[in-house]
């Protein structure tokens, strides 16, 4: 018997696994069945599927990689939202909906994620994709350039983009990106990245998604509805996880941020890793830092702080 997708033959060192979608019945190698989501959108039913069934079951529309919510071009400020590692454009969907009466909200997939999951991911390809999406979908308003909002990996990429292309965005909000993981990183970050590099290749997408959901639920203040929209109904995208680590290691906000003249709002959860948030603040010409007490890396979807985050973003962005 051979893998239905890549024709790799089963043997002593290679097992085949049946796709868990009812009616599929085909068998695949571990690489070709490494796509996971929750078919009934509960964390108890996260399963592995072949790529074809994964796409069919996903709530994500794979015919596009960008969604625009809110105002028409030129009717108000444009916000480009950039998600974190493993996620996709739905990460900031709830925020875009709530801001849609005042802003043109642009949700996009990074390379290696969502509808672009087969597109090679690198810092360069991520920045180029963001620039391309911004050019095509965003617009200036009242003489001001679009606004950048990035979370986690999207925050680290954003800081590099602001330095390399300082005239593209009028202001930026960098969320969940307070740890020094790039040049000059400390021992804790180095060990963490090293451990991730060892563990991630050994874990299946199913295990990774279950771990992420478990961590998010540990927050205790994230609704099942938001968990479904964040990840469960379309899965997470870990197939290029080693590239996530490479981007983090390559980041150097100490050098990038001073090149940017616009305003930057940094927001972190007090329980998150944030050993460099004050370094980023000092490196910025016009920076502001907010720390939400008692929450963690998932504060953007924490029901105690979701409205506060939206208020802080709106107050900052309309200045």
C-alpha positions as CSV (number, residue, x, y, z in Angstrom):
1,X,0.0,0.0,0.0
2,X,1.2,3.5,-0.8
3,X,0.3,7.0,0.3
4,X,-2.6,8.3,-1.8
5,X,-1.0,11.7,-2.2
6,X,2.8,11.2,-2.6
7,X,2.9,7.5,-3.4
8,X,5.3,6.8,-0.6
9,X,5.1,3.1,0.1
10,X,4.4,1.7,3.6
11,X,7.1,-0.3,5.2
12,X,9.0,-1.0,8.4
13,X,9.9,2.7,8.8
14,X,6.9,4.2,7.3
15,X,3.3,3.8,8.4
16,X,0.2,5.0,6.6
17,X,-2.8,6.6,8.4
18,X,-6.5,6.7,7.4
19,X,-8.0,10.2,6.8
20,X,-10.6,10.7,9.6
21,X,-13.2,12.4,7.3
22,X,-16.1,10.0,7.0
23,X,-16.4,8.7,3.5
24,X,-12.7,9.4,2.5
25,X,-11.2,6.1,3.5
26,X,-7.8,6.8,1.9
27,X,-4.5,6.2,3.5
28,X,-1.6,8.7,3.7
29,X,1.9,9.1,5.1
30,X,2.4,11.3,8.2
31,X,3.4,14.3,6.1
32,X,0.4,14.1,3.8
33,X,-2.2,13.7,6.6
34,X,-0.7,16.4,8.7
35,X,-3.7,18.8,8.6
36,X,-5.9,19.2,11.7
37,X,-9.1,20.9,12.6
38,X,-12.3,20.3,14.6
39,X,-15.0,18.9,12.3
40,X,-17.7,19.7,14.9
41,X,-15.8,22.7,16.2
42,X,-15.2,21.4,19.7
43,X,-11.7,20.9,21.1
44,X,-12.6,17.3,21.9
45,X,-13.0,16.4,18.2
46,X,-9.7,17.7,16.8
47,X,-8.6,15.2,14.2
48,X,-6.1,14.8,11.3
49,X,-7.2,14.9,7.7
50,X,-5.6,14.7,4.3
51,X,-5.1,18.0,2.6
52,X,-8.1,17.7,0.3
53,X,-10.5,16.9,3.1
54,X,-9.0,19.5,5.4
55,X,-9.8,22.2,2.8
56,X,-13.3,20.8,2.2
57,X,-14.1,20.8,6.0
58,X,-12.5,24.1,6.8
59,X,-14.6,27.2,7.4
60,X,-12.0,29.2,5.5
61,X,-12.7,30.4,2.0
62,X,-9.7,29.1,0.0
63,X,-10.6,31.1,-3.1
64,X,-9.1,34.3,-1.5
65,X,-6.4,35.2,1.0
66,X,-7.7,38.8,1.8
67,X,-11.0,39.9,3.3
68,X,-12.1,43.5,3.7
69,X,-14.6,44.4,6.4
70,X,-16.0,47.9,6.9
71,X,-15.8,51.1,4.9
72,X,-15.2,51.5,1.2
73,X,-11.9,52.8,0.0
74,X,-11.5,56.4,0.8
75,X,-14.4,56.6,3.3
76,X,-12.1,56.2,6.4
77,X,-8.7,55.1,7.6
78,X,-7.5,51.7,6.4
79,X,-6.1,49.1,9.0
80,X,-4.0,46.2,7.8
81,X,-4.3,43.3,10.3
82,X,-1.5,40.7,10.4
83,X,-1.9,37.5,12.3
84,X,0.4,35.4,14.4
85,X,2.3,32.2,13.8
86,X,0.1,29.3,12.8
87,X,-3.0,31.4,12.5
88,X,-4.6,33.1,9.5
89,X,-6.7,36.1,8.5
90,X,-9.5,35.2,10.9
91,X,-7.4,36.0,14.0
92,X,-8.5,39.6,13.9
93,X,-11.9,39.1,12.4
94,X,-13.8,39.9,15.6
95,X,-11.8,43.1,16.0
96,X,-12.4,44.1,12.4
97,X,-16.1,43.6,12.7
98,X,-16.3,45.8,15.8
99,X,-14.2,48.5,14.2
100,X,-15.9,48.3,10.8
101,X,-18.1,51.4,11.3
102,X,-15.1,53.7,11.5
103,X,-12.3,51.9,9.5
104,X,-11.6,49.9,6.4
105,X,-10.3,46.7,8.0
106,X,-8.1,44.5,5.8
107,X,-7.5,40.9,7.0
108,X,-4.8,38.9,5.2
109,X,-3.0,35.6,5.2
110,X,0.7,35.5,5.6
111,X,2.7,33.1,3.3
112,X,2.6,29.6,4.8
113,X,-0.8,30.3,6.4
114,X,-4.5,30.1,5.5
115,X,-5.1,30.2,1.7
116,X,-1.4,30.8,1.2
117,X,-0.3,27.7,3.2
118,X,1.7,26.4,0.2
119,X,3.5,29.7,-0.4
120,X,7.1,29.6,1.0
121,X,7.4,31.7,4.2
122,X,10.3,33.9,5.0
123,X,10.7,37.4,6.5
124,X,11.1,38.8,3.0
125,X,8.1,37.0,1.5
126,X,6.0,38.1,4.5
127,X,6.9,41.7,4.1
128,X,6.4,41.6,0.4
129,X,3.0,40.1,0.8
130,X,2.0,42.8,3.3
131,X,3.2,45.5,1.0
132,X,1.3,44.0,-1.9
133,X,-1.9,43.7,0.1
134,X,-1.6,47.2,1.4
135,X,-1.1,48.6,-2.0
136,X,-4.0,46.8,-3.5
137,X,-6.6,47.1,-0.8
138,X,-5.7,50.0,1.5
139,X,-5.8,53.7,0.8
140,X,-4.8,57.0,2.3
141,X,-7.4,59.0,4.2
142,X,-7.2,62.7,4.9
143,X,-3.5,62.7,4.0
144,X,-2.6,59.8,6.3
145,X,-1.2,56.5,5.3
146,X,-2.8,53.2,6.3
147,X,-2.4,51.7,9.8
148,X,-0.6,48.5,10.7
149,X,-1.8,46.1,13.4
150,X,0.2,43.0,14.0
151,X,0.0,40.3,16.7
152,X,2.7,37.9,17.9
153,X,4.6,36.8,14.7
154,X,2.7,39.6,12.9
155,X,4.1,42.0,15.4
156,X,7.7,41.0,15.0
157,X,7.4,41.1,11.2
158,X,5.7,44.5,11.5
159,X,8.6,46.0,13.5
160,X,11.0,44.9,10.7
161,X,8.7,46.2,8.0
162,X,8.3,49.6,9.7
163,X,12.1,49.9,9.7
164,X,12.6,48.8,6.1
165,X,9.6,50.6,4.6
166,X,9.0,53.5,7.0
167,X,6.8,55.5,4.7
168,X,4.1,52.9,4.1
169,X,2.1,53.1,7.4
170,X,1.2,56.2,9.3
171,X,1.1,54.4,12.7
172,X,1.2,50.9,14.1
173,X,0.0,48.8,16.9
174,X,2.3,45.9,17.9
175,X,0.6,43.3,20.1
176,X,2.0,40.3,21.9
177,X,5.6,40.9,20.8
178,X,7.4,42.0,23.9
179,X,10.1,39.4,24.2
180,X,13.5,39.7,22.7
181,X,13.7,36.7,20.4
182,X,16.0,38.0,17.7
183,X,19.5,39.6,17.8
184,X,20.8,40.0,21.3
185,X,18.2,37.7,22.8
186,X,18.6,36.4,26.3
187,X,19.3,32.9,27.6
188,X,15.6,32.1,28.3
189,X,14.5,33.1,24.7
190,X,17.5,31.2,23.2
191,X,16.6,28.0,25.1
192,X,12.9,28.5,24.2
193,X,13.6,28.8,20.5
194,X,16.0,25.9,20.7
195,X,13.4,23.7,22.4
196,X,10.8,24.7,19.8
197,X,13.2,23.8,17.0
198,X,13.6,20.3,18.5
199,X,10.0,19.6,19.5
200,X,8.0,21.1,16.6
201,X,9.3,18.7,13.9
202,X,8.2,15.7,16.1
203,X,4.7,16.9,16.7
204,X,1.7,16.4,14.4
205,X,-0.6,19.2,13.4
206,X,-3.3,17.5,15.5
207,X,-1.0,17.6,18.6
208,X,0.0,21.2,17.9
209,X,-3.6,22.4,17.6
210,X,-4.7,20.5,20.7
211,X,-1.8,22.1,22.6
212,X,-2.7,25.6,21.4
213,X,-6.3,25.2,22.3
214,X,-5.3,23.8,25.7
215,X,-3.1,26.8,26.3
216,X,-5.8,29.3,25.2
217,X,-8.4,27.6,27.4
218,X,-5.9,27.9,30.3
219,X,-6.5,31.6,30.1
220,X,-10.0,30.9,31.4
221,X,-11.5,34.0,29.7
222,X,-11.8,33.1,26.0
223,X,-15.2,32.0,24.7
224,X,-15.7,28.9,22.7
225,X,-17.1,31.1,19.9
226,X,-13.8,33.0,19.6
227,X,-11.8,29.8,19.8
228,X,-13.8,28.3,17.0
229,X,-13.2,31.4,14.8
230,X,-9.5,31.7,15.8
231,X,-8.5,28.1,15.0
232,X,-10.9,25.2,15.5
233,X,-13.1,25.6,12.5
234,X,-10.2,26.0,10.0
235,X,-7.2,24.6,11.9
236,X,-3.8,26.1,12.5
237,X,-1.0,26.1,9.9
238,X,2.2,24.6,11.3
239,X,3.6,23.1,8.1
240,X,6.3,25.7,7.9
241,X,6.8,26.1,11.6
242,X,10.6,26.1,11.3
243,X,10.3,29.3,9.2
244,X,8.4,30.9,12.1
245,X,11.4,30.4,14.2
246,X,13.8,31.7,11.6
247,X,11.8,34.9,11.3
248,X,11.8,35.4,15.1
249,X,15.6,34.8,15.3
250,X,16.1,37.3,12.4
251,X,14.1,40.1,14.0
252,X,16.0,43.1,15.4
253,X,13.7,45.8,16.6
254,X,16.5,47.7,18.3
255,X,17.8,48.5,14.8
256,X,14.4,48.7,12.9
257,X,12.3,50.8,15.2
258,X,14.5,54.0,15.3
259,X,14.1,54.2,11.5
260,X,10.4,54.7,11.8
261,X,9.0,58.2,12.5
262,X,5.4,57.3,13.1
263,X,3.6,56.5,16.3
264,X,3.6,52.9,17.7
265,X,1.4,51.5,20.4
266,X,2.8,48.4,22.1
267,X,0.4,46.2,24.1
268,X,1.3,43.1,26.0
269,X,-0.3,40.9,28.7
270,X,1.4,41.1,32.1
271,X,1.7,37.2,32.2
272,X,3.3,37.0,28.8
273,X,7.0,36.9,28.0
274,X,7.9,40.6,27.7
275,X,11.5,41.1,28.7
276,X,12.2,43.7,25.9
277,X,9.0,45.8,25.8
278,X,10.8,48.8,27.4
279,X,13.7,48.3,24.9
280,X,11.2,48.5,22.0
281,X,9.6,51.5,23.6
282,X,12.9,53.4,24.0
283,X,13.9,52.5,20.5
284,X,10.7,54.1,19.1
285,X,10.6,57.8,18.3
286,X,6.9,58.0,19.3
287,X,6.0,54.9,21.2
288,X,3.5,54.1,23.9
289,X,3.3,51.0,26.0
290,X,0.2,49.5,27.6
291,X,0.2,46.3,29.8
292,X,-3.0,44.5,30.5
293,X,-2.8,43.1,34.1
294,X,-3.6,39.5,34.8
295,X,-3.7,38.2,31.2
296,X,-1.3,36.4,28.9
297,X,-0.4,36.0,25.2
298,X,-4.1,35.6,24.3
299,X,-5.2,38.9,25.7
300,X,-6.5,40.0,22.3
301,X,-9.4,37.5,22.7
302,X,-9.7,37.6,26.5
303,X,-13.3,38.7,27.3
304,X,-12.0,40.9,30.1
305,X,-9.9,43.0,27.7
306,X,-11.4,42.6,24.2
307,X,-13.5,45.8,24.5
308,X,-10.6,47.6,26.2
309,X,-8.3,46.6,23.4
310,X,-10.7,48.0,20.9
311,X,-11.1,51.2,22.8
312,X,-7.3,51.6,23.1
313,X,-6.8,50.9,19.4
314,X,-9.5,53.3,18.4
315,X,-8.2,56.1,20.7
316,X,-4.7,55.6,19.5
317,X,-5.5,55.3,15.8
318,X,-7.7,58.4,15.6
319,X,-5.1,60.7,17.0
